[in-house]
C-alpha cells in the first residue's frame, strides 16, 4: 500500500463518518516520546538505550453509544534508535522521521475533581501506522571521533562514505496503540486533554543486512535492522466540540426582518 492510497482511504472513512455525524470533535496535539528498540535475535550484543523524540498531529473524533468514541489521527513524528554494540562498545544513534496515521476506539468515564468543571478519564486502543520518510545516523566508536551519516533509501551501496545505504527495509511500520488519559473542559465546547500512549511496534524495520556503510569493515553485526520500535508518548491536545444540528436550529429560529 502506498502512502497516497492510505491517505485516500483514511480521508474516505472520515468523510463517510462526517456525512452521517451531527456531533464531532477536532483538535491539535503535541507530545514528547521515548523509543526503545527491541532486538529479538541480538539482545545480548545490541543493548538498547532510550531515544527521545516528539510528535505533532491533528485529529477528529465522533461520539458513539455508551460514552464511547471513534478517533482518527494524522501527523508527524521524529523517533529513532539508540543502542550500544556490546563487544566493541560502539554507540549508534539513528533519527527517523515518520508520517503517522492511527485510529482508536475510546471509552470515557466521568471523573469529579472540581465543581462545575467537566472532567473525564479515558482508555483507548487501536491500530497505528508509520510511514518512514527520512532520517540520519551517527556512530561514536569506542576509539575515534563521531561519524555522521545521511540515509539513502533503496539505493545500491556506493562510494559515498557519509551515507547509510538502506535496502530491503519496511517503509510501512504497523503497531498497536494503547492509551490512558484525562480531559477537562476549559471554555464552552472546548477542552484540554492529556494522554499517555504506548505504541507496541509489530513490524521489523528491516533485515539483518539492510544497512550498509562504505569503508567501515567488520560492523555487519552492529547494523541489524531486524528490530521493532516500542514507543511511549506523553501528549497534550486542545479539543473543539461541534454540533451541526444545534447550529442549524439556531439559524432556523432567527426572525426575518
N, C-alpha and C positions, 0 to 999 in steps of 0.2 A: 504493500500500500504506500502511495506517495504522500508527501505532506499536503499537497493540494487536495487530494481526494479525502484525506482525513478532515481537513478544514471544511470542505464542502459538506461532508456527512454530518459534522457537528453543527454547522450552520443550519442544515435542513432539519435536524432534530429540534434545535432551539426555535426555529421558525414555526414548526408544527405545534410545539407547546405554546408559544406565544400567541398563535392564532386562536387557540381554544381557551387560553387562560385570561381571566379578568384581573387577577391579582398576581403580582410578581415583585421580586426584589432584585436590585443590581448594585454593584459597587466595585471598589478597587481594594486590593490588598498588597501588602509587602511583608517580607519576612526574612529572618536570618536562619541559616541552616547549617547542620553538621553532617558530613558524609563519611560513612565507614565503608571500606572496601572489603568485600568478602571473597577470599581466595579459597575455594573448596579443595583444590588439589595441592596448594603450596602454603598452607597456614604456618608450617614450621620455618619456612625460609623467607616468605614475604610477610613482614609484620606491619599491619595497617596502623595508621595514625588518623586522627580526625582531621578532615579537610573542611574548612569553613567556606561558606558561600552565601548567596542571597537569592531571593525570588521576588518577582512582581507579577501581578495577574489582574485580570478583570473577570467578573463572574456574574451570572444571573441565576436566580433560584425561583422555583414555583411551589407554592404550598400544596400539600396533599392532605388526605384524611388522617385523623388521629395524631395531630401535631407532628406530622412528617413533612418533609420537603425534598425536592429534587434539585440538585445544583450542578451546573456545568461551569468549568473554568478554562481559560486560555491565557497563557502568559509566557514569561521568560525566566530562566534560572541559570545561575552560574554555580556549578558543582565541581566535581573532580575527584582525584585520588591522591593520597599521600601515604607513602609506605617506605620501609627500610628493608634492603636485602641483607638478611642476617649474616651469611658467610663473609661478605666483604665490608658491610657497614655502609654501603652506598645508600644515599637518601634520594628518593624520587618524589616529584610532585607534578601533577598534571591538573590543569584547569580546563573544564569543559563548559561550553555554552549549549543550552538546550531550549527548544520551543516546547512548552508544556501544555498538555491537554488532559483534563480529568473530568470525571462525573462521579457523583456521590448521592446516596440516599441518607438523609439526616433525620434523626429523631430528637425532638425538642422536649425539654422538661422545665416546668415552672420552678423558679427559684426566687424566694423572697429575701432580699437583703436590706433595701432602703425603701421606706414607704413612698408610694406614688411614683416609683421608678420601676418600669417593667424590666425584669431580668430573667434570663433563661440559661440553662446549661444544655449541652447537646453532645451527641456522639454521631459519627458518620463513617461510612465506608464505601469504597467504590474503586473502579479501575483507574490507573494512571498510565499516561503515555508520554515519553520524552523523545524528541527528535534531535539528534546530535548535529549541530550546525558549525561548530568550530572549537578552537581551543589552543593551548600551548603547554609546554612542559619544561621541566628543569631537572638536572642531575647535580647533586652535591656528592662527589666521590669521597671515599674515605681519605684519600690523599689527592690533593689537587684543588682546582678552582671550580666554581659553579659554571655549568654549561646550560645555556638556554636554547630551547628548540621551538619551532612552529610546526603545525601539523600539515601533512599533505595527504588528503583522503583519496583512496582508490588510485594511488599512483605507484608504478613500479619503482623500487629503490633506485635512486640516482646518486650523483656525485656530491650533492649538497650536504655539508657537514652540520648544518643548522636546522635540519628538518627531521621530524619523526614521520616515517612513511607508514601509512596505515592501510592495510588490505585485509579483506575477509572479516570486516567488522560489522557490527549491528548498529546502524544509524537509528533504528527504532528500538527503544527500550521500553518494556512493559513491566508494570508493577501493580501493587495493591496498596491503596491508601486506607489508613485507619486513623481517625482523629477524635479529639475531645476538646470542647471549648466552652466559651462563656460569652453572652451578649447582653448589652444594656441599652435601653432607649436613651437617646440624648436630646433630640427635638422631635416634633411631630413628624411621623413617618420616616424617622432616621434613627440609626443605632450604630454603636461601635461594637466590634466583635474581635475576640482573640481566640486563636486555635493552636493547639499542639498536635502536629500531624506526623505520623510515621509512614514513610513510603518504603515498602518492602520490595526491592527490585527482584524480578523473576528472570530477566534476560541477561545472558552473558554479554559483556561489552564487545568481546571478540573471541579470538582463539589464542592459544599459547604463542604462536608465531606471527600474530597480526601486526606487531610493531617491529620496525627495523630502523636502526640508526647507523649511518655510514661512518666508517672509520673508527668504530669502537668495538673491539673484539672481546669475546668471552662474556657477553652480558645477556645472552639469549634467555637464560632462566629468570632474569630480572624484569623482562618486558612482557610477561604474560598478561593478556587481556581476557583470559578465561576467569572472569570475576563478575560479580554484580554489586550494585550500589544500594546501601541501606541509608536512608535519609531521614533525619529528624528536623522538622521545620516548625519554628515558632513565628506566627504571623499575626498582624493586626489589620483589620479591614474596617472600612466605613461603608455602611449599607443604606440605601434609599428604598423605601417601600412605595409601590404604585398600585392604585386600584382604579382600573379603567372604567368600571361600572359606576363608581361614585362620581368620577369626572363627567361622565355622560349625563348622569342625573342632575348634576349641578347646572349644566348647560341648558337642559330642557326646562328647568324651572325658572329661568330668567324671564322677566316680563318684556314684552315687545313694546317699544315706545311708538 
